[in-house]
Amino acid sequence: MSLDTWLAALRSSDVATRIDAAVALGEAGDKKAVAPLTQALRDPDPEVRATVCEALGALGDARAVPPLVSCLRDADDEVRGEAFSALISIGQARAGKMPDFTGEDPSNPSMAMTQIVWPADLEAAKLLHDALCDTDAEVRIGAAYTLGRLGVVGAFERLATLLLADPDADVRAAAAFALGDLAAHGEPRAVPTLIEAWDSVAEDDEVAVLLVRALVDLGARAGYAVLRQALGHRDDRVRQLAAMGLARLGDPGASPSLIRALKDTHAGVRRNAALALGHLGDRMAVRPLIEAVPRETPEVRIAIGDALARHEPQVVHDALRCALTAEDATLRQAAAYLMGRVGDADGLEAALGDPDDQVRKAAALAMGNVAAPRFREPLCGALTDPAWPVRVAAAEGLRRLGDPSAAPALSRHADDPHPVVRNAVAVALRALPTER
């Protein structure tokens, strides 16, 4: 259908037809639809208004900013939400297309600025800047996010005031996010302001999340102390972000804090702490990483293996060999598992003879991961282990090894008394390449 047809449909008496028209106009991408769509924001049906907001966001035209800001006061929750999303989409679409507002007051731009900015963009910036003082918190939130996306650094002072003094926590969170955007656009005062605000906003979880996220995204070295403190925040999202940020900064001085975070109550924090320790490469973290494995979830164990693979190989090798002789069987099991993760084969044959069947199981699987040809014979021998989980691991290890000469040994155990072992043997036999 043509643009004119859809524009006519936008004025239909049928609600479904108006909704379909709004969707089509947004998808068409023709800026001629901006004015008719903004008029449709007065439609009596909230579903139509919400759809129109979404369409205006898709078009990404700054002329839609004023009516969309008005929609932040709409009586319908969905309309307000779609208006907010549309403003952010427009901010994203116009980001990088706005000139540098440094030294400019968006509410009262200089004559020079008016000569180089598209009138619609200038009007949007002025309206959004003024909206930061609106009595409606939702309007202040939408304006803050959008100004940040647009990169209007002239809004810095008002955004900083919102972060430090606004009575609404959601507004403070929006200001933190926006200041991170302004810092990315080159505003030098944004990072010091975020750091200064930490002590006063850290108790507001959502504000803390966005503030720390901004520091992490910026890789701001000046934020190191805040990230160290954030690693002990009550909100697990903040702690996860803090671990990521400390990894990005690359300061080995964070290692003790990250090592303590390996005992955090949240698995995501422990995973990020392990990965961060891998990035830092501090040898003091090797043994704590190994010792963390027995109590960990599979996801965190994988992260620990990845972290150790980034450390100095000889340091990791020595620590794993030491752990293989530990009195604690769970630590020996962890060492065998990690040898498979980092490709360290030395000592696995001895671990396959360990008195603890869980250690033997871990060793068999690790042998398959390391895939050294010399492991074929010991793995074939482990098919007779008295513990059926070890026999399963031996069959799986041979599958991973991929040596077709293991087929005869596997075939001899195809009738193992335990059904799980029989299945593992059958899977291994099917997977092995055929010798020619």
KEPA-556863 format. One line per 2 residues: their letters; for each residue x, y, z negated of C-alpha. Coordinates in pm, 1 decimal, padded with zeros to 6 digits, m for minus. Layout:
BEGIN
A) X/Y/Z; ...
//
This chain:
BEGIN
MS) 00000.0/00000.0/00000.0; 00114.5/00357.3/00066.7
LD) 00208.9/00615.0/m00195.2; m00106.7/00813.4/m00125.0
TW) m00318.9/00503.0/m00174.8; m00166.7/00437.0/m00515.5
LA) m00201.2/00802.9/m00613.3; m00568.1/00785.6/m00527.6
AL) m00601.2/00464.8/m00727.4; m00451.3/00645.2/m01027.4
RS) m00772.0/00852.2/m01035.0; m01003.9/00549.3/m01009.8
SD) m01290.5/00505.5/m01255.6; m01171.7/00147.0/m01314.3
VA) m00911.8/00109.0/m01592.8; m00744.7/m00197.9/m01441.4
TR) m00703.8/m00017.6/m01109.2; m00539.9/00283.1/m01281.0
ID) m00302.0/00052.1/m01466.1; m00205.6/m00130.5/m01145.7
AA) m00148.8/00203.9/m00974.9; 00079.1/00329.2/m01251.9
VA) 00285.3/00010.3/m01238.3; 00317.3/00031.5/m00860.4
LG) 00418.6/00398.4/m00868.4; 00689.1/00327.1/m01122.6
EA) 00822.4/00037.5/m00915.9; 00813.4/00239.9/m00592.1
GD) 01070.4/00486.3/m00726.0; 00928.9/00784.6/m00535.2
KK) 00982.0/01105.6/m00735.7; 00670.7/01253.5/m00571.4
AV) 00475.5/01046.3/m00820.9; 00618.9/01226.9/m01126.3
AP) 00365.3/01512.6/m01134.4; 00055.4/01292.3/m01083.5
LT) 00182.6/01047.7/m01344.7; 00241.9/01320.6/m01602.7
QA) m00116.3/01435.1/m01545.8; m00227.7/01076.7/m01606.0
LR) m00075.4/01093.1/m01954.2; m00405.3/01258.6/m02050.9
DP) m00600.5/00947.9/m01947.2; m00861.6/00851.2/m02211.0
DP) m00749.2/00486.5/m02208.4; m00440.8/00419.2/m02425.7
EV) m00330.9/00122.0/m02214.2; m00324.1/00346.2/m01907.2
RA) m00123.9/00611.6/m02096.9; 00125.3/00350.8/m02216.4
TV) 00168.4/00213.8/m01864.6; 00216.9/00564.8/m01727.5
CE) 00490.3/00628.0/m01985.6; 00665.8/00311.8/m01872.6
AL) 00637.9/00421.2/m01508.0; 00786.8/00763.0/m01584.2
GA) 01075.2/00596.8/m01763.5; 01140.4/00384.9/m01455.4
LG) 01149.8/00695.2/m01236.2; 01411.0/00856.4/m01463.2
DA) 01318.4/01215.5/m01378.4; 01389.6/01488.4/m01635.2
RA) 01065.8/01667.4/m01543.5; 00880.5/01399.9/m01739.9
VP) 01060.3/01477.5/m02067.1; 00823.8/01749.5/m02201.9
PL) 00501.0/01550.7/m02158.0; 00669.4/01236.5/m02290.6
VS) 00780.9/01421.9/m02603.6; 00418.5/01522.1/m02651.9
CL) 00322.5/01154.6/m02626.3; 00538.7/01082.8/m02930.5
RD) 00244.3/01230.0/m03123.2; m00014.7/01010.8/m02949.4
AD) m00268.3/00842.9/m03176.6; m00190.5/00502.3/m03024.4
DE) 00116.4/00309.7/m03147.0; 00182.2/00147.8/m02809.3
VR) 00174.0/00482.0/m02629.5; 00422.3/00631.3/m02876.7
GE) 00648.6/00330.7/m02834.8; 00639.9/00344.5/m02455.4
AF) 00698.8/00721.0/m02460.2; 01006.1/00667.5/m02677.0
SA) 01137.5/00394.0/m02446.0; 01074.3/00614.9/m02142.9
LI) 01269.7/00903.8/m02295.6; 01565.7/00676.0/m02361.8
SI) 01545.8/00542.7/m02004.8; 01548.7/00896.7/m01867.2
GQ) 01839.9/00987.0/m02091.2; 02027.9/00683.3/m01962.8
AR) 01942.9/00767.3/m01602.3; 02060.1/01127.7/m01639.0
AG) 02369.1/01045.9/m01847.9; 02681.2/01155.1/m01665.4
KM) 02482.3/01388.7/m01441.8; 02462.6/01665.5/m01701.1
PD) 02741.2/01926.6/m01717.6; 02948.4/01979.4/m02030.4
FT) 02738.5/02165.7/m02286.7; 03038.8/02225.1/m02514.9
GE) 03011.3/02572.5/m02662.3; 02658.2/02609.0/m02528.6
DP) 02339.0/02649.1/m02727.2; 02086.8/02423.9/m02548.1
SN) 01805.1/02648.2/m02671.4; 01970.4/02961.0/m02531.9
PS) 02210.8/02862.9/m02254.3; 02445.6/03116.5/m02100.1
MA) 02385.5/03261.4/m01758.7; 02672.5/03052.5/m01624.1
MT) 02508.3/02734.9/m01753.5; 02177.4/02819.5/m01590.7
QI) 02356.4/02841.7/m01256.6; 02496.9/02488.1/m01266.8
VW) 02224.4/02282.8/m01434.1; 01917.6/02150.2/m01258.8
PA) 01621.1/02347.2/m01399.0; 01442.8/02028.0/m01502.9
DL) 01750.2/01906.4/m01693.3; 01796.4/02242.3/m01860.8
EA) 01431.2/02255.3/m01963.4; 01455.9/01898.9/m02099.6
AK) 01768.3/01980.2/m02300.6; 01612.0/02295.0/m02445.9
LL) 01287.9/02119.5/m02537.6; 01466.2/01822.4/m02695.6
HD) 01698.1/02049.7/m02891.5; 01402.2/02239.5/m03030.4
AL) 01225.0/01910.2/m03102.9; 01501.7/01819.3/m03348.3
CD) 01331.0/02064.1/m03585.4; 00980.1/01932.1/m03526.1
TD) 00771.4/01849.1/m03832.9; 00683.6/01507.3/m03684.2
AE) 00954.5/01253.1/m03764.3; 00878.9/01048.5/m03452.6
VR) 00941.7/01353.7/m03235.8; 01275.0/01418.9/m03410.6
IG) 01371.4/01053.3/m03359.3; 01289.4/01054.4/m02987.8
AA) 01468.9/01384.5/m02934.3; 01781.3/01266.6/m03117.4
YT) 01813.3/00941.6/m02924.7; 01751.8/01111.9/m02590.6
LG) 01999.2/01396.4/m02651.2; 02258.9/01138.1/m02741.4
RL) 02194.9/00938.9/m02425.3; 02211.6/01260.4/m02220.0
GV) 02539.8/01356.0/m02384.4; 02429.3/01708.6/m02470.9
VG) 02719.0/01789.4/m02703.2; 02567.8/02131.3/m02773.2
AF) 02318.1/01949.0/m02995.8; 02595.0/01831.9/m03229.4
ER) 02529.2/02068.5/m03518.4; 02158.6/01995.8/m03542.9
LA) 02219.2/01621.0/m03512.3; 02482.8/01638.4/m03784.9
TL) 02232.9/01818.0/m04007.0; 01974.5/01548.1/m03943.6
LL) 02221.4/01274.8/m04035.3; 02327.6/01441.1/m04357.5
AD) 02003.0/01597.7/m04474.4; 01687.5/01476.4/m04300.2
PD) 01438.5/01330.0/m04551.6; 01336.7/01049.1/m04313.0
AD) 01570.6/00746.1/m04299.1; 01467.2/00662.0/m03942.9
VR) 01559.7/01012.5/m03829.9; 01897.9/00980.6/m04000.2
AA) 01949.6/00649.1/m03820.6; 01864.5/00809.6/m03485.3
AA) 02108.4/01091.0/m03557.2; 02385.9/00841.9/m03634.6
FA) 02322.0/00667.4/m03305.1; 02313.6/00997.4/m03115.7
LG) 02638.4/01119.8/m03272.0; 02804.7/00799.8/m03156.5
DL) 02687.4/00881.4/m02804.7; 02818.4/01237.5/m02834.0
AA) 03155.8/01107.4/m02951.8; 03167.9/00886.4/m02643.1
HG) 03100.7/01199.9/m02436.5; 03400.8/01371.5/m02593.4
EP) 03260.3/01559.0/m02893.3; 03560.3/01554.6/m03135.0
RA) 03357.3/01645.3/m03444.5; 03124.1/01346.0/m03420.9
VP) 03351.2/01076.8/m03568.2; 03458.1/01285.6/m03872.6
TL) 03090.7/01361.7/m03935.0; 02995.7/00994.0/m03921.5
IE) 03277.0/00911.7/m04163.8; 03178.1/01194.3/m04398.4
AW) 02817.7/01076.0/m04397.0; 02897.7/00717.5/m04500.5
DS) 02890.3/00772.8/m04876.8; 02554.7/00948.8/m04861.5
VA) 02376.4/00720.0/m04612.8; 02518.9/00375.1/m04689.2
ED) 02224.0/00290.9/m04913.4; 01988.1/00321.7/m04614.9
DE) 02040.1/m00008.5/m04437.4; 01921.1/00099.5/m04091.6
VA) 02129.7/00416.0/m04103.5; 02430.8/00216.7/m04216.7
VL) 02386.7/m00028.8/m03928.8; 02381.3/00243.5/m03664.2
LV) 02660.7/00445.3/m03821.6; 02893.1/00146.4/m03840.6
RA) 02790.1/00033.7/m03492.3; 02889.1/00377.9/m03360.6
LV) 03231.6/00358.8/m03524.7; 03282.5/00006.4/m03390.7
DL) 03179.2/00096.8/m03036.4; 03410.6/00397.2/m03040.7
GA) 03704.7/00199.1/m03179.1; 03765.7/00496.4/m03405.0
RA) 04085.5/00435.0/m03604.1; 03983.9/00713.8/m03840.9
GY) 03690.4/00494.5/m03943.2; 03912.3/00217.7/m04083.9
AV) 03833.6/00293.7/m04448.4; 03459.0/00299.5/m04379.0
LR) 03476.8/m00036.9/m04203.6; 03667.6/m00185.6/m04498.3
QA) 03394.1/m00063.7/m04732.8; 03121.4/m00177.2/m04494.9
LG) 03255.6/m00531.9/m04515.3; 03104.9/m00539.8/m04864.2
HR) 02769.6/m00384.0/m04772.2; 02451.3/m00561.1/m04883.2
DD) 02315.0/m00583.6/m04526.0; 02464.9/m00873.6/m04329.6
RV) 02432.4/m00680.2/m04002.2; 02660.9/m00410.5/m04139.4
RQ) 02912.5/m00669.2/m04259.3; 02914.1/m00845.5/m03920.9
LA) 02971.4/m00516.6/m03740.3; 03244.9/m00419.3/m03984.5
AM) 03434.9/m00742.0/m03916.0; 03408.4/m00679.4/m03541.8
GL) 03531.4/m00324.0/m03586.6; 03830.9/m00426.7/m03795.9
AR) 03927.0/m00676.2/m03527.3; 03908.9/m00403.3/m03264.7
LG) 04130.6/m00170.2/m03467.6; 04396.0/m00442.4/m03496.3
DP) 04536.3/m00336.9/m03834.6; 04683.0/m00637.4/m04024.9
GA) 04611.4/m00448.4/m04345.5; 04250.4/m00562.7/m04308.6
SP) 04349.1/m00930.6/m04339.8; 04289.8/m00964.3/m04718.1
SL) 03939.1/m00821.6/m04686.6; 03859.8/m01043.5/m04390.1
IR) 03995.4/m01350.2/m04569.9; 03757.5/m01276.9/m04856.5
AL) 03479.7/m01245.0/m04599.4; 03537.6/m01610.1/m04504.4
KD) 03335.0/m01684.8/m04820.6; 03050.4/m01447.1/m04732.7
TH) 02697.8/m01579.5/m04786.3; 02606.7/m01516.0/m04420.1
AG) 02738.1/m01744.2/m04145.3; 02752.4/m01461.3/m03891.2
VR) 02981.0/m01260.5/m04117.4; 03207.2/m01560.4/m04172.4
RN) 03219.7/m01626.5/m03796.9; 03310.3/m01266.0/m03718.7
AA) 03566.7/m01258.5/m03999.1; 03733.3/m01571.0/m03858.1
LA) 03741.5/m01426.9/m03507.6; 03878.0/m01098.6/m03643.1
LG) 04157.6/m01282.9/m03822.6; 04238.7/m01451.1/m03494.2
HL) 04269.7/m01110.1/m03327.1; 04492.4/m00976.4/m03602.5
GD) 04720.8/m01282.0/m03590.1; 04839.5/m01239.3/m03948.9
RM) 05003.4/m01564.2/m04061.0; 04869.3/m01518.6/m04414.3
AV) 04524.9/m01604.4/m04273.6; 04618.5/m01947.2/m04134.1
RP) 04576.9/m02153.5/m04449.7; 04254.2/m01978.2/m04563.8
LI) 04108.9/m02043.7/m04219.8; 04194.4/m02413.8/m04242.7
EA) 04057.4/m02438.5/m04595.9; 03729.0/m02277.9/m04488.0
VP) 03643.9/m02554.2/m04238.2; 03507.4/m02823.4/m04476.3
RE) 03222.5/m02604.7/m04599.5; 03138.1/m02452.3/m04264.0
TP) 02864.8/m02478.6/m04001.7; 02959.7/m02602.1/m03652.5
EV) 02942.4/m02247.2/m03515.1; 03187.5/m02111.8/m03770.3
RI) 03418.2/m02413.9/m03736.0; 03442.0/m02340.5/m03362.8
AI) 03524.4/m01977.3/m03439.3; 03795.9/m02086.0/m03681.3
GD) 03945.4/m02314.4/m03417.9; 03942.1/m02028.8/m03167.1
AL) 04104.6/m01800.1/m03423.8; 04385.0/m02045.4/m03502.6
AR) 04451.2/m02091.2/m03131.5; 04547.5/m01722.0/m03121.4
HE) 04802.2/m01752.1/m03403.1; 05167.8/m01844.3/m03372.2
PQ) 05162.8/m02216.7/m03275.9; 05443.6/m02324.8/m03506.4
VV) 05284.3/m02159.6/m03808.5; 04952.5/m02330.3/m03732.9
HD) 05124.8/m02663.7/m03666.4; 05308.3/m02656.1/m03999.8
AL) 04992.7/m02563.0/m04191.0; 04790.4/m02840.8/m04026.3
RC) 05059.0/m03101.3/m04095.3; 05059.4/m02993.6/m04457.9
AL) 04679.8/m03013.4/m04476.0; 04688.6/m03367.2/m04331.8
TA) 04868.8/m03480.3/m04646.1; 04638.6/m03297.0/m04890.2
ED) 04477.0/m03488.4/m05173.9; 04136.9/m03351.8/m05073.2
AT) 03993.1/m03574.2/m04798.9; 03772.6/m03292.9/m04669.1
LR) 04082.3/m03082.5/m04606.8; 04249.4/m03372.2/m04423.4
QA) 03935.0/m03406.6/m04213.4; 03943.6/m03034.0/m04137.1
AA) 04306.1/m03056.5/m04031.3; 04234.0/m03343.6/m03792.3
YL) 03937.0/m03158.4/m03644.2; 04142.8/m02843.4/m03593.4
MG) 04423.6/m03033.3/m03427.8; 04174.5/m03128.0/m03162.0
RV) 04063.0/m02766.8/m03130.3; 04412.1/m02619.1/m03092.6
GD) 04565.0/m02909.1/m02896.5; 04813.1/m03013.6/m03166.8
AD) 04864.7/m03390.0/m03131.0; 05138.8/m03448.7/m03388.3
GL) 05006.6/m03646.5/m03684.7; 04678.0/m03767.0/m03539.3
EA) 04795.9/m04130.0/m03519.3; 04857.4/m04126.8/m03893.9
AL) 04519.7/m03963.0/m03953.6; 04351.9/m04244.7/m03761.3
GD) 04476.6/m04476.6/m04038.3; 04357.9/m04252.6/m04323.1
PD) 04172.9/m04431.3/m04608.1; 03877.4/m04193.2/m04567.4
DQ) 03647.4/m04283.9/m04279.5; 03548.9/m03920.2/m04215.7
VR) 03914.3/m03832.5/m04161.7; 03951.1/m04125.5/m03922.1
KA) 03639.6/m04013.9/m03734.9; 03772.5/m03658.6/m03699.1
AA) 04108.2/m03792.5/m03580.8; 03947.6/m04010.0/m03311.7
LA) 03747.1/m03719.2/m03173.9; 04050.6/m03491.2/m03187.9
MG) 04254.7/m03743.9/m02990.5; 03996.5/m03729.6/m02717.4
NV) 04010.9/m03350.5/m02716.1; 04389.5/m03341.4/m02698.3
AA) 04371.3/m03599.1/m02417.1; 04728.1/m03726.6/m02452.7
PR) 04770.7/m04060.6/m02262.7; 04943.9/m04218.7/m02562.6
FR) 04616.5/m04205.4/m02756.6; 04446.4/m04468.1/m02541.6
EP) 04590.6/m04763.0/m02734.3; 04517.8/m04635.5/m03089.2
LC) 04164.8/m04536.8/m02984.4; 04105.8/m04881.4/m02837.9
GA) 04224.0/m05024.6/m03170.0; 03980.1/m04799.9/m03359.0
LT) 03691.7/m04973.0/m03180.2; 03728.7/m05241.2/m03449.2
DP) 03725.9/m04997.2/m03742.6; 03508.6/m05122.4/m04033.4
AW) 03312.7/m04794.6/m04039.6; 03066.6/m04768.0/m03751.4
PV) 03090.9/m04383.1/m03729.4; 03462.1/m04424.7/m03661.1
RV) 03389.7/m04678.5/m03387.6; 03144.9/m04433.2/m03231.3
AA) 03411.7/m04160.8/m03247.2; 03666.2/m04396.5/m03090.4
AE) 03434.8/m04464.4/m02796.4; 03366.3/m04094.5/m02759.2
GL) 03739.1/m04021.3/m02784.8; 03805.7/m04264.2/m02500.8
RR) 03533.6/m04099.7/m02295.9; 03696.4/m03762.2/m02347.0
LG) 04039.0/m03910.4/m02272.1; 03909.8/m04024.2/m01934.5
DP) 04160.0/m04307.5/m01887.5; 04003.6/m04584.8/m01672.3
SA) 04241.7/m04842.6/m01819.1; 04038.5/m04820.5/m02142.2
AP) 03742.7/m04988.5/m01970.2; 03835.0/m05349.3/m02061.0
AL) 03862.6/m05267.9/m02432.2; 03532.7/m05081.1/m02423.8
SR) 03366.0/m05370.5/m02242.4; 03478.2/m05612.9/m02513.8
HA) 03282.2/m05403.9/m02764.0; 02970.9/m05354.4/m02556.4
DD) 02785.4/m05588.8/m02794.4; 02894.3/m05416.0/m03117.1
PH) 02652.3/m05500.9/m03399.5; 02558.7/m05135.2/m03450.4
PV) 02320.3/m04983.8/m03191.2; 02479.3/m04637.8/m03206.3
VR) 02819.6/m04785.8/m03129.5; 02675.5/m04988.7/m02840.8
NA) 02523.9/m04673.3/m02695.8; 02850.1/m04477.0/m02733.3
VA) 03042.4/m04756.5/m02560.6; 02792.0/m04767.0/m02274.8
VA) 02814.8/m04389.1/m02230.9; 03194.1/m04404.0/m02226.8
LR) 03199.2/m04683.4/m01969.7; 02965.5/m04493.9/m01739.6
AL) 03177.0/m04179.5/m01770.4; 03516.9/m04334.6/m01703.6
PT) 03646.9/m04298.2/m01349.1; 03686.2/m04620.6/m01156.9
ER) 04042.6/m04738.0/m01100.4; 04146.5/m04785.4/m00741.5
//
